[in-house]
Amino acid sequence: MDQARNVVLKAAQKAAFAKELSALLADQPVSKRSRLRKLNPIMEANFICVGGRLKHSEISTAEKNPIILPKESHTSLLLIRHHHEQVKHQGRHLTEGAIRAAGLWILGAKSLINSVLHKCITCRKLRGKFEEQHMADLPSERLKICPPFTYVGLDVFGPWSVTTRRTRGGQAESKRWAIMFGCMSSRAVHIEVIESMDASSCINALRRFFALRGPAKQLRSDCGTNFVGACKELGMDKMVQRYLSEQGCSWEFNPPHSSHMGGSWERLIGIARRILDSMFLQLKARLTHEVLCTLLAEVTAIINARPLLPVSADPQQPFILSPSVLLTQKTGVPPPPGDFSDKDLYTKQWRQVQALANQFWTRWSREYLPCLQHRPKWTVPRRNHQVGDVVLLRDKQIARNCWPMARVSAVFPGKDGYVRKVEVSTTDQGNIKTFLRPISEVVLLLPKD
């Protein structure tokens, strides 16, 4: 083994350092242009080794005068892989230390080790980052000037335990959930309390919402099992679908496990939870269904009164742009046609309503929309996933070492050509299973190319 190792290392040095080898064998210094000049190379056991300044140290000869190897040699690549496995796939610092301790000095080792670690499948399994892609453009539903709650995003949050009735043993309790409807354009919210997570409760909440806020053109939500019992992975219960079709409304689903794709209403749910936590601290009586409905109505009012823009110190603009300005002026019939100005604020009531609505949408388009222009993150386009890529599928229920590997079976490019949603196939006890996932839930192990 030692003889074979010596033959391989000498062959690598002879192929890369022919001029330096001939000069050192003739007891002449290497050329000033040589890349070994700073290492003060010497001949040691017929190898080109590092001379350096540790001649009088008490460390071993292998560490004192390590053998020099070129970066471009395939031998160097194999040695790095070997020592990387010896240190159990640790980082560059430990891998480079193991190489140096073995008596080897690889030129440009840092960049070569980084390249090996970047391509290492085991390292990707252990520490690989989840995929990301250039942030998509905002959907047209968030940029339209339209009546409130025309395009709606919704989700369920809760549950809460409420007291329903008194019994001999105490008080009977049951659970309540809430559905939050968020307007995609005006950023207003509407909250409905539901008693169960089945299709009938969902339809009742939708009927109450449509009765109060008017029919919507589009509903958008995730398709997780925590939404309602009627929601399936890529569809809905026939009862819900039939009711929505009668209302002229469509329901769009985001991919499973992609809460960031519904961030515009998921963030509002977080605000509602914080407000409720503050209210529950001040609540001294037991929580009942009636009290919960009252609290959620107050939460709705607080959220709709929030400013959409930073509050201005300009005395010429004392009014705060908030969703409640538009909601409190909403009428049950379409507004009369025509252009209305600020002077209509002091004339007839219907003109006052329309003027306030026009004032809201004018400020919305001039002040609020420009705030959505920049991308706060995901600013760099990444490689698109391709059919055949091998990925690691995230599963929050188990440890990362147990996450299953999968193969990309289909990709779904967006309007800008970037892939943010993929279909992956994996095996479970010999059965092939297919999942629809956002790229933020997978780790790329082996690209197709």
Beta strands, then each sheet from edge to edge (+ up, - down):
strand 1: 42-44
strand 2: 47-49
strand 3: 67-69
strand 4: 104-106
strand 5: 151-167
strand 6: 170-183
strand 7: 189-194
strand 8: 218-221
strand 9: 250-253
strand 10: 390-393
strand 11: 405-413
strand 12: 419-428
strand 13: 431-438
strand 14: 442-446
sheet 1: 1+ 2-
sheet 2: 3+ 4+
sheet 3: 7+ 6- 5+ 8+ 9+
sheet 4: 13+ 12- 11+ 10- 14+
end
